[in-house]
Amino acid sequence: MITNKIRIHLADDHQALIDGLTNLLQTVPNFEVVGNSLSGTTFYNDVLQNNADKLLLFYMTTSTHFYHQQDCI
């Protein structure tokens, strides 16, 4: 049986959250974390490079400007 994995990109300004979610999502057989972004300045290019199927974004309260990047997608 051939199963395609869902490729996920995580975006948050807290490395601990990204690490925890990556560990959790790795336990799901059909999920593959293909990248992450810690700042809005790299977010758009990171997503383009890793060809993710899904984005998991978290609201930012700092000046990383992830919310501005959402307009580009």
NORTA-V702869 format. One record per helix or strand of 2 or more residues. SS is the DSSP state (H for helix, E for strand). FROM is the first residue (numbers start at 1). TO is the last residue. If there is no record, write none. Layout:
ss->SS from->FROM to->TO
ss->SS from->FROM to->TO
This chain:
ss->E from->6 to->11
ss->H from->15 to->25
ss->E from->31 to->37
ss->H from->40 to->50
ss->E from->54 to->57
ss->H from->66 to->72
